[in-house]
Amino acid sequence: MKTHELEKELGISKHTIFYYEKEGIITPQRDDNGYRSYSQEDLQKLIMVKFLRNLNISIDDVKAILNNELDFK
């Protein structure tokens, strides 16, 4: 899946997608031309991120949740 397809599917900007990549949340593969190619796993992570961010959860907490590192004590 290419960046423009993710934008359309999720209703988020490419800048937001690139930000999540920079934060290490997703790691798309690159094709021979250097274009990003997103997996189904990347898509599922972005769906979860969008949901959590809509609940006003910080990006640091989102990363912790995705990595099963958040302590709810």
Residue pairs with C-beta under 8 A, 6 or more apart in sequence:
1 9
1 37
1 38
1 39
1 40
1 42
1 43
2 35
2 36
2 37
2 38
3 14
3 17
3 35
3 36
3 38
4 14
5 38
6 12
6 17
6 38
6 42
6 43
6 46
7 13
7 14
7 17
9 43
10 43
10 46
10 47
10 50
12 46
12 50
17 26
17 46
20 26
20 46
20 49
21 27
21 28
21 36
23 59
23 63
24 63
25 45
25 46
25 49
25 62
25 63
25 66
26 38
26 42
26 45
26 46
27 42
28 36
28 37
28 38
28 39
28 42
29 36
29 37
29 39
30 36
30 37
31 37
45 66
48 65
48 66
49 62
49 66
52 61
52 62
52 65
53 59
53 62
57 65
61 70
63 69
64 70
